[in-house]
């Protein structure tokens, strides 16, 4: 992939490297094909470091020394096997696909304790399966974690050289009007991102040829690669069942998972196991229900109630078999596939808004009762202890009944709605059968989703 595909992670890697002897080995976690290896290579090149790259899925002789927990002996063996010097001053030691040699994860602590001057990075595509094993524990406090996802929307428009659009997003304030030409261009870019998605190979193909046909071919290949990976998953799940669940999940976006709706006539625990495996592989994310009575939201997580979120919106569109041209020309993203792609777009961006050293998590809220059910698409916190409900709606109005319900029940003063209209802020003041509802509604276009934290301040 072209080294022009710059990412925000490169700035983080640079900050990490400049800590010198205080830095810890960096472990990058994330799904397959999101660009972890490429990002490390680009970072080494930009920093003028000699990259010592070792794909641990290959058979290396030096792995026999991993159990010794002696990093100096291991480095000597690597130098001998590669016939290269490893200098603490200008080398970057990179263990790729580290899950193939799990003992090496434990050895990382000794690099930090005994050779802190040497920069060490490790990555793994199916790393979560190793970390989930009960007899395995990471050397907490001795390594630094970095959670990585597909290209975000703002990284995407940066790669496509829409510098003015990105500058507008980063400087926009709620008291300024958005010109029609800017609004239309940014909505168009949202639809383009929906088609292409955030997988680096798909973005690189579009940047090179401008052909959506090339993009669809590459996305189909990535999907097939994920399916072939099922054979590598650790567990008792049937690979045929995994494929069926994987192929059915895009149709379940935005819905609470009901196992019989995914694959009828298969035992719930088997479907649940398949979903757990796909979640460990980071192919899908589980958005859990929270009662939203306080923070942290995870304190009231209900693991029996969850919605699926796809790894990437572009792959999702391909799996759904939607026409890219029709999506590109759609007037409102919320009308495409009954709004599920808009919900995926917002969820995907929110999920990766967390600090990179924290494992991402996302929640929603629902109340199921006869004649009075309500559901809010997502919940976030404002950094000051407040909970903010989020709805992804079409058009200017769209029913806000669920937002009215949660703000009334939980005593919340602010809510967010995402749609394709220009930004607006207004006070909702309604009289309902259950009393007055008063809250401030921040209505934002999809393209401002990554600016939410800043705008809330």
N, C-alpha and C positions, 0 to 999 in steps of 0.2 A: 504494500500500500504506500501511496505517496506520503513523504514526510511533511507535505503541506497540510495534512489533516491534524492540525494542532488541537490540543484538548486542555481543559482546565487542570487535569491531573498532572500535567507537566510542570505547572507552577508549584504544585504541592510537592512533587518529587524534588524539585530544585531546593525548596525550603528545607525538606528533610535532609538532603545531602549536605547543606551548609551548616547543619548542626555539628558536623565533625565528630569528635569522639563521644559526644552526647547522644548521637542518633542510635537507634536500635535497628536490627534487621527489619525490613519492610515486607510484610506479607500482603499481597494483593489478592482479594477475593472477588469472584464474579463469575458469570456464566461463560460458556464457550463462545468464541468468535466475537466478543465485544471489543477486542483490540488491546488486551492486557500486554501481550508480548510485544506488539508493535510499539506501544507507548513507551515501554522500557528501552527498546532499541533507539527510538527517536530521542528520548531523554539522554541516553549515553552519547549519542552523536552530537546533540546540541551542547552538552556539557564538556565535550572534549575528553571523555573517559574511554578507556580501553574496556570494551565489553567482553567479559568472560561468560559466554552463554552456554548453559548445560541443560539440554532437554533430558529430564530424568526418566522419560519413557524409553530411552535408549539404554543399552547394556553397557555400563561403565565399570571398569575394574576398581575404581576408587571407592565404590559404594561399600566394599567389604570393610572399610575403615570407619563407616558412619557410626557403628555401634560403640566405637572406642570413646566417643564424646570428646575427641581431641581435635579441635578445628585446625591447629597448626599442622598436624600430621596429614589431615585431609587435604589441606591446601598443597602441601608438598606432593601428595599423590596426584592431585589434579594437574599441577604444573608438569609433572613427569609425563602423565598420560597425554596431555595436550601439547607438550613441548613448548610451553609459554610461561613467561614470568607473570606472577600476580603481585602487583605493587599496591600496598595500602594507600599510596598517594594518588594514583591516577587510574586504578582499576575499579570496575564495578562487577562484582561476582553475582551472577544471575542464575538461579535455579528455576527452570521452567518445568511445569507439570510436576510439581514437587509431591503431589499426592501419590505418585508411583513409588516413592520411597518414603513412607510416612515417618520413619525414624529420623529422617533428615530435619523434619519440623522441630523435633525435640532438641536437635543439635544446634539450632539457631541461637538458643540462649547462650551457648558457650562462645559463639562468635561475638556476641555483645559483651560478655564478661571478660574474654581473653584477648580479642583482637578488635576492639571498638573502632580503631582507625580505618578498618576495611569496610567499605560500603557493600551491603548484601541485600539483594531483593529476591523474593521468591513469589511464584504465582502457581495457580492450579485451577484447571477448568472444573473438575469434579471433586474439588477439595472438600466440599461440605460433607460428603459421604464418610470421609476419613474422620473429620472433626466430630461427626455425630455418633461415632462409636463410643460406647460407655467406658471402654478401657483406654481411651485416648484423651489427653488433655494438652492444650497449648501451653507453652511456657509463658504464662501471664506475667506482664511487667517486664519481660525480656525481649519482646518483639512489638512492632507497631503494625496495626491493621489498617488496610485501606480498602474500602468497599467501592467497587467500580461497576457502572452500568453501561448501557448503550449511550451513544451520543445524545445529549439533551437537545431540546429545540434550539436553544441559543447557540450551542456549539455547532449545530447543523447550519444555521444561517451564517455563522462566521466562516465555516468551511466553504460555503457557496459564495463568499465574498460580498455579502450584503452588509457592508460595514456601517452604512448610514442607518439601516434598520436596527442593528444591534446597539448602536450609539443612542438611538431614540429610546429603546427599551430601558437602557441603563440610566438614562437621565429623566425619564418621564415622571411627572408628578401629577397627583390627582386633580390639581386645580387648573391644569392646562387642557385645552381642547385638542383632540386628535384630528388632524387634517384628513379629509376624505381619501386622498391619494395614499397617505401613510396607512390608514386603516385597511384599505382594500389590499394593499401590497402585503401587509402583515398577515391578514386572513388568508391570502393566497399561499403564503409561505407555510402557514399552519396546515393547509390542505396538502401541500407538497410533502411536508414532513410526515403526514398521515400515510401517504402512499409509500414513500421511500423508507421511512423509519430511521432508527438510529444505529443500525448495524454498519460498521465501518466499510465493509466490502461493498455494500449496496450504495452507500454515499459516494465512495470513490468511483464506482461505475457511472453514476449519474453525473458526477463532476467531469468525468472524462468524455462521455459520449452524449449526455443529455437525453438518453433514450430510456423511457420507462419500460420498454420491452427488455432491455438489458438488466434493469433493476429487478424485474419480476423473475427473470431466469436465475439471477444470483440468490434472491430470497428463497426461491424454491429449492435451490441447492443447499442453502443453510438449514432449511426445515428438514430436508432429507438427512443432513449430517446429524441433527439432533436425534432423529429417529434411529439412525445407525448407532448412536451413542448409548441407546437403551441397553445394549448388550454389556456395557461397561458398568452399569449401575450395580451397586452392592445391595443385595436384598433378595427376597423371594418373589418379587413381583413378576408376573408373566409379561414378557416383552410385547406380546400381542395385545394384552389388556392395556399396557402403557401407551401403545400407539393409538388405540381406540379412545382412551381418555384424552390424550394430547390433541387428537384431531377434533374431539367434540367440545373442548373447552372454549374456543373462541365464541361459540354460540351461547355460552353461559356467562359471558362478560356482563357485569352489572347485576347479576342475579345471585341470591343466596344459593350456595351449593346444596342441591338435593341429589343424592347419589343415584336414585332411580331415574332421575331426569337425564343424567349423563350417559349411563349405560343400563338400560333395563335388564332385569333377569340376571344380574350379577350381584353377589353379596356385597353389602355396604362396606364391610371391612376391607374387601379386596380393592374396591374403587378408592376408598380412603387411603390405602397403602400406596396405590399408584399415584395419587395426588401428592402424597408426602414425598415420594421419590422425585417427581417432577419439580417440586418445591426445593428440595435439596440441590437439584441440578441448576436451580435458578432460572429454569425455563418458564416458570410461572411464580407469581407472588400471591400470597394469601392475605387478603384485606379482612381483618377480624373485626367483629362487633365489639364495641365498648359501650358501657352504660353511660359514660360521659358525665359522671357526677363530680369529677375532679381530675387533677393531673397527679402522676402521669396517666395517660389514657390506658397504658398497658396494664395498670393495676386492676382494671375492671374488664379485662379482655375475656371474651367468651369464646373458647376455642371450638365450640360446636357450631358456631354461626360465622361463616366467612364467605366472601366473594372472591373469585379468581381475577387476577390482573396478569395479562400476558407480559412476557419479557419485553416485547417490542411491538409497537403499533403497526409498523410496516409488515412484519411477519404475520401479524394477526389479520391484516387486510388480505394478504395472499391466501392464508388458510381459509378465510371466509369466501374466497372466490369472487371478491368484489371487483368491479371494473375500475381500474386506476383513472381512466379518463373521466368517467362520470363523477368520481370522488373529487378530482381536480376542479371540475366545473360546477360542483355543488354550490348553491347559494349559502347554505348554512351547514356546517359540519354536524350540528346536532340532529339534522334530519337524515344523515347517512346511517343506514343500518339501525334505524330507530334510536339513534343517539348513543349507541354503545361505543362507537369509535371516539366520540367526544369525551366520554367518561374515561376511556382507556388513555387518551391523550393527557388529560388533566392528572389522572392517577399516576401515570408513568413519570411525569415531571415532578409531582409532589414527592413521590417515593424516593427520588434521588436528590432531593433538596437537603437532606440531613447532612451534617458534617461527615466527611468521608471516613473518619475514624470510628463512627458509630454505625452499628448494623441498622439498615433502614427498616422502618415499620410504618404501616398505614392502617387507619381504622375507619369504620363507618358506624352509623347509629340506626337502629330500627326499633320500632315498637309494633308488635303484632297482636292486635286485638280486634275482635269482630266489630266492624263498622267504624273503627278508629285507628286503623293501621297507619303508620308513617315511617318514612325512611329518608335519611340524609346520606348523600353519596360518600362524603369524606368528612373526617374531623381532623383539625390541626390545632396547635397551640400557638399563642402569640408571643411567647418568650417572657410574658409577665404573669403567667399563671392562669391566663384566660383560655377558654376553649372556643374555637370558631368552627361552626358547621359550614359545609360547602355543598352547594347543589350545582349540577351541570344541567342547564336548561336551554330550550330552544326559544327563539323569538324574544320580543320585548317583554312579554308578560310571563308566560309559563307559570304553572301553578306553584305557589310558594307555601302551600299548606304545611308541608313537612318542616320547613324552616320556621314557620309560625309556631308549630307544635313544640319543637325542641327548644326554641328560645323562651317560650312561655314556661315549659316544664322545668328547664334547667336554669332559668334566670339569666340567660345570655343576652349581651347587649349589642353584639355584632355578628353578622352573617355574611357569607360571600356567595355570589351567584356568578357562574361562568357561562357566557353565551357568545354569540358572534357580533353583538352590538358594541358601540363605543362605551368607554368607562362612564360610570355615574355613581353618585353616592346620594342616597336619600333615606329619610326616616320613615320606617313602616310603623303605622299607628292604626291598628284595626280592632274593631269590636267583634269578638267571637262568642259563641255560646258558652265558652269556658272562661270568659273574661277578656280584658283588654290585652293586646299584644303590642309591645313597643320595642323596637330594636332598629339599629342602623344597618342598612343593606348596602354592601359594597358590590356593585355589579361590574364585572371585568370581562373583557374579551379574552379568548383562549390564549392569545399571544403574550399576555402579561403574567401568566402563571408563575414563571420563575422569579418575578419581581414582587411576589406577594409579601414575603418577609420584610423587604425594604419599604414597601408602600404602607404596611401596617404600622411601621414606626412613625 
